[in-house]
């Protein structure tokens, strides 16, 4: 019986979460979109993603797909790096000056969100998700 179960995992591997993501920005078609995927509160607070990617902005909306390592809670965080310097620029008070967004809308714009506040559960199989990158003032 154990052998049959082991063989079935090789023949029919468990389905991984596949995210079909639409990112929109109001900033225009310049710069880069930087996307990071976090799977823990520690990684999120220390800005150590398990996956990251950079995309050139050609339009105000882009569609992409990514596969997550296993079903679970994840935060997808993205920002529109308008000037292409590789960083989320902030003002004198630490508020972002470039559009950003998360898997869930943060409950407050006056502080950095916690992992649990912006995380979503991703089950096995495909999921559609949209993140609207907005300036700090719009939150």
The first five atom37 places (N, CA, C, CB, O) and aatype in JSON, in Angstrom:
{
  "aatype": [20, 20, 20, 20, 20, 20, 20, 20, 20, 20, 20, 20, 20, 20, 20, 20, 20, 20, 20, 20, 20, 20, 20, 20, 20, 20, 20, 20, 20, 20, 20, 20, 20, 20, 20, 20, 20, 20, 20, 20, 20, 20, 20, 20, 20, 20, 20, 20, 20, 20, 20, 20, 20, 20, 20, 20, 20, 20, 20, 20, 20, 20, 20, 20, 20, 20, 20, 20, 20, 20, 20, 20, 20, 20, 20, 20, 20, 20, 20, 20, 20, 20, 20, 20, 20, 20, 20, 20, 20, 20, 20, 20, 20, 20, 20, 20, 20, 20, 20, 20, 20, 20, 20, 20, 20, 20, 20, 20, 20, 20, 20, 20, 20, 20, 20, 20, 20, 20, 20, 20, 20, 20, 20, 20, 20, 20, 20, 20, 20, 20, 20, 20, 20, 20, 20, 20, 20, 20, 20],
  "atom_mask": [
    [1, 1, 1, 1, 1],
    [1, 1, 1, 1, 1],
    [1, 1, 1, 1, 1],
    [1, 1, 1, 1, 1],
    [1, 1, 1, 1, 1],
    [1, 1, 1, 1, 1],
    [1, 1, 1, 1, 1],
    [1, 1, 1, 1, 1],
    [1, 1, 1, 1, 1],
    [1, 1, 1, 1, 1],
    [1, 1, 1, 1, 1],
    [1, 1, 1, 1, 1],
    [1, 1, 1, 1, 1],
    [1, 1, 1, 1, 1],
    [1, 1, 1, 1, 1],
    [1, 1, 1, 1, 1],
    [1, 1, 1, 1, 1],
    [1, 1, 1, 1, 1],
    [1, 1, 1, 1, 1],
    [1, 1, 1, 1, 1],
    [1, 1, 1, 1, 1],
    [1, 1, 1, 1, 1],
    [1, 1, 1, 1, 1],
    [1, 1, 1, 1, 1],
    [1, 1, 1, 1, 1],
    [1, 1, 1, 1, 1],
    [1, 1, 1, 1, 1],
    [1, 1, 1, 1, 1],
    [1, 1, 1, 1, 1],
    [1, 1, 1, 1, 1],
    [1, 1, 1, 1, 1],
    [1, 1, 1, 1, 1],
    [1, 1, 1, 1, 1],
    [1, 1, 1, 1, 1],
    [1, 1, 1, 1, 1],
    [1, 1, 1, 1, 1],
    [1, 1, 1, 1, 1],
    [1, 1, 1, 1, 1],
    [1, 1, 1, 1, 1],
    [1, 1, 1, 1, 1],
    [1, 1, 1, 1, 1],
    [1, 1, 1, 1, 1],
    [1, 1, 1, 1, 1],
    [1, 1, 1, 1, 1],
    [1, 1, 1, 1, 1],
    [1, 1, 1, 1, 1],
    [1, 1, 1, 1, 1],
    [1, 1, 1, 1, 1],
    [1, 1, 1, 1, 1],
    [1, 1, 1, 1, 1],
    [1, 1, 1, 1, 1],
    [1, 1, 1, 1, 1],
    [1, 1, 1, 1, 1],
    [1, 1, 1, 1, 1],
    [1, 1, 1, 1, 1],
    [1, 1, 1, 1, 1],
    [1, 1, 1, 1, 1],
    [1, 1, 1, 1, 1],
    [1, 1, 1, 1, 1],
    [1, 1, 1, 1, 1],
    [1, 1, 1, 1, 1],
    [1, 1, 1, 1, 1],
    [1, 1, 1, 1, 1],
    [1, 1, 1, 1, 1],
    [1, 1, 1, 1, 1],
    [1, 1, 1, 1, 1],
    [1, 1, 1, 1, 1],
    [1, 1, 1, 1, 1],
    [1, 1, 1, 1, 1],
    [1, 1, 1, 1, 1],
    [1, 1, 1, 1, 1],
    [1, 1, 1, 1, 1],
    [1, 1, 1, 1, 1],
    [1, 1, 1, 1, 1],
    [1, 1, 1, 1, 1],
    [1, 1, 1, 1, 1],
    [1, 1, 1, 1, 1],
    [1, 1, 1, 1, 1],
    [1, 1, 1, 1, 1],
    [1, 1, 1, 1, 1],
    [1, 1, 1, 1, 1],
    [1, 1, 1, 1, 1],
    [1, 1, 1, 1, 1],
    [1, 1, 1, 1, 1],
    [1, 1, 1, 1, 1],
    [1, 1, 1, 1, 1],
    [1, 1, 1, 1, 1],
    [1, 1, 1, 1, 1],
    [1, 1, 1, 1, 1],
    [1, 1, 1, 1, 1],
    [1, 1, 1, 1, 1],
    [1, 1, 1, 1, 1],
    [1, 1, 1, 1, 1],
    [1, 1, 1, 1, 1],
    [1, 1, 1, 1, 1],
    [1, 1, 1, 1, 1],
    [1, 1, 1, 1, 1],
    [1, 1, 1, 1, 1],
    [1, 1, 1, 1, 1],
    [1, 1, 1, 1, 1],
    [1, 1, 1, 1, 1],
    [1, 1, 1, 1, 1],
    [1, 1, 1, 1, 1],
    [1, 1, 1, 1, 1],
    [1, 1, 1, 1, 1],
    [1, 1, 1, 1, 1],
    [1, 1, 1, 1, 1],
    [1, 1, 1, 1, 1],
    [1, 1, 1, 1, 1],
    [1, 1, 1, 1, 1],
    [1, 1, 1, 1, 1],
    [1, 1, 1, 1, 1],
    [1, 1, 1, 1, 1],
    [1, 1, 1, 1, 1],
    [1, 1, 1, 1, 1],
    [1, 1, 1, 1, 1],
    [1, 1, 1, 1, 1],
    [1, 1, 1, 1, 1],
    [1, 1, 1, 1, 1],
    [1, 1, 1, 1, 1],
    [1, 1, 1, 1, 1],
    [1, 1, 1, 1, 1],
    [1, 1, 1, 1, 1],
    [1, 1, 1, 1, 1],
    [1, 1, 1, 1, 1],
    [1, 1, 1, 1, 1],
    [1, 1, 1, 1, 1],
    [1, 1, 1, 1, 1],
    [1, 1, 1, 1, 1],
    [1, 1, 1, 1, 1],
    [1, 1, 1, 1, 1],
    [1, 1, 1, 1, 1],
    [1, 1, 1, 1, 1],
    [1, 1, 1, 1, 1],
    [1, 1, 1, 1, 1],
    [1, 1, 1, 1, 1],
    [1, 1, 1, 1, 1],
    [1, 1, 1, 1, 1],
    [1, 1, 1, 1, 1]
  ],
  "atom_positions": [
    [[0.82, -1.2, 0.0], [0.0, 0.0, 0.0], [0.86, 1.26, 0.0], [-0.93, 0.0, 1.21], [0.58, 2.22, -0.72]],
    [[1.93, 1.26, 0.82], [2.83, 2.4, 0.87], [3.49, 2.64, -0.48], [3.9, 2.2, 1.95], [3.67, 3.77, -0.91]],
    [[3.86, 1.54, -1.14], [4.48, 1.65, -2.45], [3.52, 2.27, -3.45], [4.95, 0.27, -2.94], [3.91, 3.11, -4.26]],
    [[2.26, 1.86, -3.41], [1.26, 2.45, -4.3], [1.09, 3.94, -4.06], [-0.08, 1.75, -4.12], [0.96, 4.71, -5.01]],
    [[1.09, 4.34, -2.82], [0.96, 5.76, -2.48], [2.17, 6.55, -2.99], [0.81, 5.93, -0.97], [2.01, 7.64, -3.54]],
    [[3.36, 5.99, -2.8], [4.58, 6.66, -3.27], [4.57, 6.8, -4.79], [5.82, 5.88, -2.82], [4.94, 7.85, -5.32]],
    [[4.17, 5.75, -5.48], [4.12, 5.79, -6.95], [3.09, 6.82, -7.41], [3.79, 4.4, -7.53], [3.31, 7.53, -8.39]],
    [[1.96, 6.9, -6.71], [0.93, 7.86, -7.12], [1.41, 9.3, -7.01], [-0.33, 7.67, -6.28], [1.0, 10.15, -7.8]],
    [[2.29, 9.59, -6.04], [2.83, 10.95, -5.93], [3.72, 11.29, -7.11], [3.62, 11.11, -4.63], [3.79, 12.44, -7.53]],
    [[4.42, 10.28, -7.66], [5.25, 10.53, -8.83], [4.42, 10.64, -10.1], [6.29, 9.41, -8.99], [4.71, 11.46, -10.97]],
    [[3.37, 9.82, -10.19], [2.53, 9.86, -11.38], [1.57, 11.04, -11.37], [1.75, 8.58, -11.49], [1.28, 11.62, -12.42]],
    [[1.09, 11.4, -10.19], [0.13, 12.5, -10.04], [0.62, 13.44, -8.95], [-1.29, 11.96, -9.72], [0.07, 13.45, -7.85]],
    [[1.64, 14.24, -9.25], [2.18, 15.13, -8.21], [1.12, 16.12, -7.75], [3.42, 15.88, -8.73], [0.24, 16.51, -8.53]],
    [[1.19, 16.53, -6.47], [0.21, 17.49, -5.97], [0.28, 18.8, -6.76], [0.43, 17.77, -4.47], [1.35, 19.24, -7.16]],
    [[-0.87, 19.38, -6.98], [-0.95, 20.63, -7.73], [-0.44, 21.8, -6.88], [-2.39, 20.89, -8.19], [-0.78, 21.92, -5.7]],
    [[0.36, 22.63, -7.48], [0.88, 23.81, -6.8], [-0.01, 25.01, -7.1], [2.34, 24.1, -7.22], [-0.7, 25.03, -8.13]],
    [[-0.01, 26.01, -6.23], [-0.77, 27.23, -6.54], [-0.15, 27.95, -7.74], [-0.81, 28.16, -5.32], [1.05, 28.23, -7.76]],
    [[-0.96, 28.24, -8.73], [-0.5, 29.0, -9.89], [-1.3, 30.29, -9.92], [-0.67, 28.18, -11.24], [-2.52, 30.28, -10.08]],
    [[-0.61, 31.4, -9.77], [-1.25, 32.71, -9.67], [-1.22, 33.4, -11.03], [-0.57, 33.59, -8.6], [-0.15, 33.59, -11.62]],
    [[-2.39, 33.77, -11.51], [-2.51, 34.59, -12.72], [-2.77, 36.0, -12.2], [-3.67, 34.07, -13.71], [-3.87, 36.32, -11.74]],
    [[-1.76, 36.83, -12.29], [-1.76, 38.14, -11.64], [-1.9, 39.25, -12.66], [-0.49, 38.33, -10.82], [-1.21, 39.26, -13.68]],
    [[-2.79, 40.19, -12.38], [-2.9, 41.41, -13.17], [-2.46, 42.57, -12.28], [-4.36, 41.62, -13.71], [-3.03, 42.8, -11.22]],
    [[-1.46, 43.3, -12.74], [-0.97, 44.48, -12.03], [-1.36, 45.71, -12.82], [0.58, 44.42, -11.82], [-1.16, 45.76, -14.04]],
    [[-1.92, 46.7, -12.15], [-2.25, 47.96, -12.81], [-1.6, 49.1, -12.04], [-3.79, 48.16, -12.9], [-1.45, 49.05, -10.82]],
    [[-1.22, 50.12, -12.78], [-0.62, 51.3, -12.18], [-1.18, 52.54, -12.86], [0.92, 51.27, -12.3], [-1.49, 52.51, -14.05]],
    [[-1.32, 53.6, -12.12], [-1.82, 54.85, -12.68], [-0.67, 55.76, -13.09], [-2.71, 55.56, -11.66], [-0.91, 56.85, -13.62]],
    [[0.55, 55.34, -12.86], [1.71, 56.2, -13.05], [2.14, 56.33, -14.5], [2.85, 55.67, -12.24], [2.86, 57.27, -14.84]],
    [[1.74, 55.41, -15.37], [2.14, 55.51, -16.76], [3.09, 54.4, -17.15], [2.78, 56.84, -17.03], [3.51, 53.59, -16.32]],
    [[3.43, 54.37, -18.43], [4.23, 53.29, -18.99], [5.71, 53.62, -18.99], [3.77, 52.98, -20.4], [6.31, 53.8, -20.05]],
    [[6.3, 53.71, -17.82], [7.74, 53.92, -17.71], [8.24, 53.23, -16.46], [8.09, 55.44, -17.68], [7.46, 52.91, -15.56]],
    [[9.53, 52.99, -16.4], [10.12, 52.38, -15.21], [9.93, 50.87, -15.17], [9.54, 52.99, -13.98], [9.83, 50.21, -16.21]],
    [[9.89, 50.34, -13.95], [9.81, 48.9, -13.74], [8.78, 48.58, -12.65], [11.19, 48.33, -13.35], [8.51, 49.39, -11.77]],
    [[8.22, 47.38, -12.74], [7.41, 46.84, -11.66], [8.29, 45.83, -10.93], [6.06, 46.17, -12.19], [8.87, 44.93, -11.55]],
    [[8.38, 45.97, -9.63], [9.15, 45.03, -8.81], [8.17, 44.25, -7.95], [10.21, 45.78, -7.91], [7.38, 44.83, -7.2]],
    [[8.24, 42.93, -8.08], [7.32, 42.03, -7.38], [8.1, 41.14, -6.43], [6.51, 41.18, -8.39], [9.16, 40.62, -6.79]],
    [[7.59, 40.97, -5.22], [8.21, 40.09, -4.23], [7.14, 39.2, -3.62], [8.94, 40.91, -3.13], [6.01, 39.63, -3.4]],
    [[7.51, 37.95, -3.33], [6.61, 36.98, -2.71], [7.2, 36.58, -1.37], [6.4, 35.72, -3.63], [8.37, 36.19, -1.27]],
    [[6.38, 36.69, -0.33], [6.81, 36.36, 1.04], [5.93, 35.23, 1.57], [6.73, 37.6, 1.98], [4.73, 35.18, 1.31]],
    [[6.56, 34.31, 2.34], [5.8, 33.19, 2.91], [5.79, 33.18, 4.43], [6.35, 31.9, 2.41], [5.29, 32.24, 5.05]],
    [[6.35, 34.22, 5.05], [6.38, 34.26, 6.52], [6.43, 35.7, 7.01], [7.59, 33.47, 7.07], [6.82, 36.61, 6.29]],
    [[6.02, 35.88, 8.26], [6.07, 37.2, 8.88], [7.51, 37.68, 9.01], [5.39, 37.19, 10.26], [7.8, 38.86, 8.83]],
    [[8.42, 36.76, 9.31], [9.83, 37.13, 9.46], [10.4, 37.6, 8.13], [10.65, 35.94, 9.99], [11.04, 38.65, 8.06]],
    [[10.18, 36.83, 7.09], [10.68, 37.23, 5.77], [10.09, 38.55, 5.31], [10.37, 36.15, 4.75], [10.78, 39.36, 4.69]],
    [[8.81, 38.75, 5.6], [8.13, 39.99, 5.21], [8.71, 41.18, 5.96], [6.62, 39.88, 5.48], [9.01, 42.21, 5.35]],
    [[8.87, 41.06, 7.27], [9.37, 42.2, 8.06], [10.84, 42.5, 7.76], [9.2, 41.92, 9.55], [11.28, 43.64, 7.88]],
    [[11.6, 41.47, 7.36], [13.02, 41.67, 7.04], [13.25, 41.9, 5.55], [13.83, 40.46, 7.5], [14.39, 42.01, 5.1]],
    [[12.17, 41.97, 4.78], [12.22, 42.17, 3.33], [13.11, 41.13, 2.66], [12.72, 43.59, 3.01], [13.99, 41.47, 1.86]],
    [[12.87, 39.86, 3.0], [13.59, 38.73, 2.41], [12.58, 37.82, 1.71], [14.4, 37.94, 3.49], [12.08, 36.86, 2.3]],
    [[12.27, 38.13, 0.44], [11.27, 37.34, -0.28], [11.79, 35.96, -0.66], [10.82, 38.09, -1.53], [12.99, 35.74, -0.77]],
    [[10.85, 35.03, -0.87], [11.22, 33.71, -1.37], [11.3, 33.72, -2.9], [10.21, 32.65, -0.91], [11.96, 32.87, -3.49]],
    [[10.64, 34.68, -3.52], [10.71, 34.89, -4.97], [10.65, 36.39, -5.22], [9.55, 34.14, -5.72], [10.02, 37.13, -4.48]],
    [[11.32, 36.81, -6.27], [11.21, 38.21, -6.69], [11.43, 38.29, -8.19], [12.23, 39.11, -5.93], [12.06, 37.43, -8.8]],
    [[10.89, 39.34, -8.78], [11.02, 39.53, -10.22], [10.9, 41.02, -10.53], [9.96, 38.72, -10.99], [10.3, 41.78, -9.78]],
    [[11.49, 41.39, -11.66], [11.43, 42.77, -12.14], [10.89, 42.73, -13.57], [12.85, 43.47, -12.08], [11.36, 41.96, -14.4]],
    [[9.9, 43.58, -13.84], [9.27, 43.63, -15.16], [9.33, 45.06, -15.69], [7.81, 43.14, -15.1], [9.08, 46.01, -14.94]],
    [[9.67, 45.21, -16.96], [9.62, 46.52, -17.6], [8.16, 46.91, -17.81], [10.4, 46.53, -18.94], [7.34, 46.08, -18.19]],
    [[7.86, 48.17, -17.58], [6.49, 48.65, -17.74], [6.31, 49.13, -19.17], [6.18, 49.8, -16.72], [7.0, 50.04, -19.63]],
    [[5.36, 48.51, -19.87], [5.06, 48.9, -21.24], [3.66, 49.49, -21.36], [5.19, 47.71, -22.18], [3.33, 50.13, -22.35]],
    [[2.85, 49.28, -20.33], [1.47, 49.74, -20.34], [1.03, 49.94, -18.89], [0.52, 48.73, -21.09], [1.75, 49.56, -17.97]],
    [[-0.13, 50.52, -18.69], [-0.62, 50.73, -17.32], [-1.14, 49.45, -16.68], [-1.73, 51.77, -17.33], [-1.44, 49.43, -15.49]],
    [[-1.24, 48.38, -17.46], [-1.7, 47.09, -16.94], [-0.84, 45.98, -17.53], [-3.19, 46.87, -17.26], [-0.48, 46.02, -18.71]],
    [[-0.52, 45.0, -16.71], [0.23, 43.85, -17.22], [-0.28, 42.58, -16.56], [1.75, 44.03, -16.96], [-0.67, 42.58, -15.39]],
    [[-0.26, 41.5, -17.33], [-0.67, 40.19, -16.82], [0.54, 39.29, -16.79], [-1.8, 39.58, -17.7], [1.35, 39.28, -17.71]],
    [[0.66, 38.53, -15.72], [1.76, 37.59, -15.59], [1.32, 36.4, -14.76], [3.0, 38.26, -14.97], [0.29, 36.45, -14.09]],
    [[2.1, 35.34, -14.81], [1.79, 34.13, -14.04], [3.01, 33.73, -13.23], [1.35, 32.98, -14.96], [4.14, 33.89, -13.68]],
    [[2.76, 33.2, -12.05], [3.84, 32.66, -11.24], [3.32, 31.48, -10.45], [4.42, 33.74, -10.29], [2.14, 31.4, -10.11]],
    [[4.23, 30.56, -10.16], [3.88, 29.38, -9.4], [4.48, 29.49, -8.01], [4.37, 28.09, -10.11], [5.65, 29.83, -7.85]],
    [[3.67, 29.22, -7.01], [4.13, 29.26, -5.62], [4.6, 27.87, -5.22], [2.99, 29.76, -4.67], [4.14, 26.87, -5.78]],
    [[5.53, 27.78, -4.25], [6.13, 26.49, -3.91], [5.17, 25.45, -3.32], [7.23, 26.7, -2.95], [5.39, 24.25, -3.49]],
    [[4.13, 25.89, -2.64], [3.18, 24.97, -2.0], [1.95, 25.76, -1.59], [3.82, 24.25, -0.76], [2.02, 26.99, -1.49]],
    [[0.83, 25.1, -1.37], [-0.31, 25.83, -0.81], [0.07, 26.47, 0.52], [-1.53, 24.88, -0.63], [0.84, 25.9, 1.29]],
    [[-0.47, 27.65, 0.79], [-0.16, 28.32, 2.04], [-0.5, 29.8, 2.01], [1.29, 28.15, 2.38], [-1.07, 30.3, 1.05]],
    [[-0.14, 30.48, 3.09], [-0.33, 31.93, 3.19], [0.87, 32.64, 2.57], [-0.53, 32.37, 4.68], [2.02, 32.33, 2.9]],
    [[0.6, 33.58, 1.7], [1.64, 34.36, 1.03], [1.22, 35.82, 0.94], [1.93, 33.79, -0.39], [0.04, 36.15, 0.94]],
    [[2.23, 36.67, 0.88], [2.02, 38.07, 0.53], [2.71, 38.31, -0.8], [2.56, 39.04, 1.65], [3.9, 38.01, -0.95]],
    [[1.98, 38.85, -1.75], [2.57, 39.35, -2.98], [2.61, 40.86, -2.83], [1.75, 38.9, -4.26], [1.57, 41.5, -2.67]],
    [[3.79, 41.41, -2.88], [3.98, 42.86, -2.73], [4.64, 43.37, -4.01], [4.85, 43.2, -1.47], [5.57, 42.76, -4.53]],
    [[4.14, 44.49, -4.5], [4.69, 45.06, -5.73], [4.75, 46.57, -5.62], [3.86, 44.64, -6.95], [3.96, 47.18, -4.9]],
    [[5.69, 47.15, -6.34], [5.7, 48.6, -6.45], [6.18, 48.99, -7.84], [6.6, 49.24, -5.37], [6.91, 48.26, -8.5]],
    [[5.75, 50.18, -8.27], [6.13, 50.72, -9.56], [7.35, 51.61, -9.35], [4.95, 51.53, -10.23], [7.25, 52.72, -8.84]],
    [[8.5, 51.09, -9.74], [9.76, 51.82, -9.61], [9.86, 52.8, -10.78], [11.0, 50.83, -9.58], [10.49, 52.51, -11.8]],
    [[9.24, 53.93, -10.61], [9.08, 54.9, -11.7], [10.43, 55.38, -12.22], [8.25, 56.09, -11.23], [10.62, 55.5, -13.43]],
    [[11.36, 55.65, -11.32], [12.66, 56.18, -11.75], [13.71, 55.1, -11.98], [13.17, 57.17, -10.73], [14.84, 55.41, -12.34]],
    [[13.36, 53.83, -11.76], [14.26, 52.72, -12.07], [15.48, 52.61, -11.17], [14.71, 52.84, -13.45], [16.49, 52.05, -11.59]],
    [[15.41, 53.13, -9.95], [16.58, 53.06, -9.07], [16.62, 51.79, -8.21], [16.62, 54.28, -8.17], [17.54, 51.61, -7.42]],
    [[15.62, 50.92, -8.36], [15.61, 49.65, -7.64], [15.1, 49.73, -6.22], [16.96, 49.09, -7.62], [15.14, 48.73, -5.49]],
    [[14.61, 50.89, -5.81], [14.12, 51.07, -4.44], [12.74, 51.72, -4.44], [15.11, 51.92, -3.62], [12.39, 52.46, -5.36]],
    [[11.97, 51.42, -3.4], [10.7, 52.12, -3.19], [11.05, 53.45, -2.54], [9.69, 51.28, -2.3], [11.39, 53.51, -1.36]],
    [[10.95, 54.51, -3.31], [11.32, 55.83, -2.8], [10.3, 56.31, -1.77], [11.43, 56.85, -3.95], [9.1, 56.02, -1.87]],
    [[10.79, 57.04, -0.78], [9.93, 57.57, 0.28], [10.2, 59.06, 0.46], [10.15, 56.81, 1.61], [11.23, 59.58, 0.03]],
    [[9.25, 59.73, 1.11], [9.44, 61.15, 1.4], [10.17, 61.31, 2.73], [8.08, 61.89, 1.42], [10.62, 60.34, 3.33]],
    [[10.27, 62.53, 3.19], [10.97, 62.85, 4.43], [10.39, 62.12, 5.64], [10.92, 64.34, 4.67], [11.11, 61.86, 6.6]],
    [[9.11, 61.8, 5.59], [8.44, 61.14, 6.71], [8.39, 59.62, 6.57], [7.03, 61.68, 6.85], [7.82, 58.94, 7.43]],
    [[8.97, 59.09, 5.5], [8.99, 57.64, 5.28], [7.82, 57.09, 4.5], [9.05, 56.96, 6.58], [7.74, 55.88, 4.3]],
    [[6.92, 57.94, 4.05], [5.77, 57.49, 3.25], [6.23, 57.25, 1.81], [4.61, 58.52, 3.29], [6.97, 58.07, 1.26]],
    [[5.79, 56.16, 1.18], [6.19, 55.88, -0.2], [5.76, 56.99, -1.16], [5.61, 54.55, -0.65], [4.66, 57.52, -1.05]],
    [[6.65, 57.31, -2.1], [6.32, 58.29, -3.13], [6.08, 57.63, -4.49], [7.45, 59.32, -3.26], [5.77, 58.3, -5.47]],
    [[6.21, 56.3, -4.54], [5.93, 55.55, -5.76], [4.74, 54.61, -5.49], [7.2, 54.74, -6.24], [4.56, 54.17, -4.35]],
    [[3.95, 54.3, -6.52], [2.78, 53.44, -6.33], [3.17, 52.03, -5.85], [1.99, 53.33, -7.63], [4.18, 51.48, -6.29]],
    [[2.36, 51.47, -4.95], [2.64, 50.15, -4.41], [1.32, 49.43, -4.12], [3.5, 50.25, -3.12], [0.25, 50.04, -4.11]],
    [[1.41, 48.13, -3.87], [0.23, 47.35, -3.54], [0.6, 45.99, -2.99], [-0.67, 47.2, -4.76], [1.73, 45.54, -3.13]],
    [[-0.39, 45.34, -2.36], [-0.2, 44.04, -1.74], [-1.34, 43.11, -2.15], [-0.12, 44.16, -0.21], [-2.3, 43.52, -2.81]],
    [[-1.22, 41.86, -1.75], [-2.26, 40.87, -1.98], [-3.59, 41.34, -1.41], [-1.87, 39.52, -1.36], [-4.64, 41.17, -2.04]],
    [[-3.57, 41.93, -0.23], [-4.75, 42.51, 0.42], [-4.47, 44.0, 0.66], [-5.08, 41.78, 1.78], [-3.32, 44.41, 0.8]],
    [[-5.51, 44.8, 0.7], [-5.34, 46.23, 0.98], [-4.97, 46.39, 2.46], [-6.66, 47.03, 0.64], [-5.66, 45.86, 3.33]],
    [[-3.88, 47.11, 2.76], [-3.48, 47.29, 4.15], [-4.54, 48.06, 4.94], [-2.13, 48.02, 4.23], [-5.21, 48.93, 4.39]],
    [[-4.7, 47.75, 6.24], [-5.72, 48.42, 7.04], [-5.39, 49.88, 7.36], [-5.92, 47.67, 8.31], [-6.29, 50.66, 7.67]],
    [[-4.11, 50.25, 7.28], [-3.72, 51.62, 7.59], [-2.56, 52.03, 6.7], [-3.33, 51.76, 9.09], [-1.66, 51.24, 6.43]],
    [[-2.59, 53.26, 6.25], [-1.46, 53.77, 5.47], [-0.43, 54.47, 6.35], [-1.96, 54.74, 4.39], [0.61, 54.91, 5.87]],
    [[-0.72, 54.57, 7.63], [0.14, 55.32, 8.55], [1.26, 54.48, 9.15], [-0.69, 55.9, 9.65], [2.07, 54.99, 9.92]],
    [[1.3, 53.2, 8.81], [2.38, 52.33, 9.29], [2.57, 51.2, 8.29], [2.06, 51.76, 10.72], [1.71, 50.95, 7.44]],
    [[3.7, 50.53, 8.39], [3.93, 49.37, 7.52], [2.98, 48.25, 7.93], [5.42, 48.89, 7.61], [2.76, 48.03, 9.12]],
    [[2.4, 47.54, 6.96], [1.48, 46.47, 7.32], [2.2, 45.26, 7.9], [0.67, 46.05, 6.09], [3.39, 45.06, 7.66]],
    [[1.47, 44.48, 8.67], [1.96, 43.2, 9.18], [1.64, 42.11, 8.15], [1.34, 42.87, 10.57], [0.71, 42.25, 7.36]],
    [[2.41, 41.04, 8.18], [2.22, 39.93, 7.25], [0.77, 39.45, 7.25], [3.15, 38.76, 7.61], [0.15, 39.32, 6.19]],
    [[0.22, 39.19, 8.42], [-1.14, 38.65, 8.53], [-2.2, 39.6, 7.97], [-1.46, 38.33, 9.98], [-3.28, 39.15, 7.58]],
    [[-1.92, 40.89, 7.94], [-2.89, 41.87, 7.46], [-3.01, 41.9, 5.93], [-2.52, 43.25, 7.95], [-4.06, 42.27, 5.4]],
    [[-1.95, 41.51, 5.24], [-1.96, 41.6, 3.78], [-1.75, 40.25, 3.09], [-0.89, 42.56, 3.32], [-1.66, 40.19, 1.86]],
    [[-1.66, 39.17, 3.88], [-1.47, 37.83, 3.32], [-2.8, 37.25, 2.84], [-0.83, 36.89, 4.36], [-3.87, 37.64, 3.3]],
    [[-2.69, 36.32, 1.91], [-3.85, 35.57, 1.43], [-3.48, 34.09, 1.4], [-4.3, 36.06, 0.02], [-2.31, 33.73, 1.27]],
    [[-4.51, 33.25, 1.53], [-4.31, 31.8, 1.41], [-4.37, 31.44, -0.07], [-5.39, 31.01, 2.23], [-5.3, 31.83, -0.77]],
    [[-3.37, 30.69, -0.52], [-3.33, 30.21, -1.9], [-3.42, 28.7, -1.87], [-2.04, 30.7, -2.64], [-2.5, 28.03, -1.39]],
    [[-4.51, 28.15, -2.38], [-4.71, 26.71, -2.43], [-4.06, 26.16, -3.7], [-6.23, 26.36, -2.39], [-3.62, 26.92, -4.56]],
    [[-4.01, 24.84, -3.81], [-3.49, 24.21, -5.01], [-4.36, 24.58, -6.2], [-3.41, 22.67, -4.84], [-5.58, 24.73, -6.07]],
    [[-3.73, 24.72, -7.35], [-4.46, 25.03, -8.56], [-4.39, 26.5, -8.92], [-5.89, 24.62, -8.42], [-3.7, 27.28, -8.26]],
    [[-5.1, 26.89, -9.97], [-5.03, 28.27, -10.46], [-5.86, 29.24, -9.62], [-5.49, 28.33, -11.89], [-6.9, 28.88, -9.06]],
    [[-5.37, 30.47, -9.55], [-6.1, 31.54, -8.87], [-5.88, 32.84, -9.64], [-5.65, 31.69, -7.37], [-4.77, 33.11, -10.1]],
    [[-6.93, 33.62, -9.77], [-6.85, 34.94, -10.42], [-6.7, 35.99, -9.33], [-8.11, 35.22, -11.31], [-7.41, 35.96, -8.32]],
    [[-5.79, 36.93, -9.53], [-5.55, 37.98, -8.54], [-5.22, 39.28, -9.27], [-4.4, 37.58, -7.57], [-4.52, 39.27, -10.28]],
    [[-5.71, 40.38, -8.74], [-5.39, 41.7, -9.29], [-4.85, 42.57, -8.16], [-6.65, 42.36, -9.94], [-5.41, 42.6, -7.06]],
    [[-3.77, 43.27, -8.45], [-3.21, 44.23, -7.5], [-3.13, 45.57, -8.22], [-1.79, 43.78, -6.98], [-2.5, 45.7, -9.26]],
    [[-3.79, 46.56, -7.63], [-3.76, 47.92, -8.16], [-2.69, 48.7, -7.41], [-5.16, 48.62, -8.04], [-2.82, 48.93, -6.21]],
    [[-1.64, 49.09, -8.1], [-0.56, 49.85, -7.49], [-1.0, 51.3, -7.39], [0.77, 49.71, -8.29], [-1.24, 51.96, -8.4]],
    [[-1.09, 51.79, -6.16], [-1.61, 53.14, -5.93], [-0.6, 53.96, -5.15], [-2.96, 53.09, -5.18], [0.21, 53.41, -4.4]],
    [[-0.65, 55.28, -5.31], [0.2, 56.14, -4.48], [-0.3, 56.14, -3.03], [0.22, 57.59, -5.03], [-1.47, 55.83, -2.77]],
    [[0.58, 56.47, -2.11], [0.27, 56.46, -0.68], [-0.99, 57.26, -0.37], [1.45, 57.02, 0.11], [-1.81, 56.84, 0.44]],
    [[-1.15, 58.41, -1.01], [-2.31, 59.28, -0.75], [-3.64, 58.59, -1.06], [-2.2, 60.56, -1.56], [-4.66, 58.95, -0.48]],
    [[-3.63, 57.61, -1.96], [-4.87, 56.95, -2.39], [-5.34, 55.85, -1.43], [-4.68, 56.36, -3.77], [-6.45, 55.34, -1.58]],
    [[-4.51, 55.49, -0.46], [-4.91, 54.44, 0.5], [-5.73, 55.0, 1.62], [-3.69, 53.73, 1.06], [-6.15, 54.25, 2.51]]
  ]
}
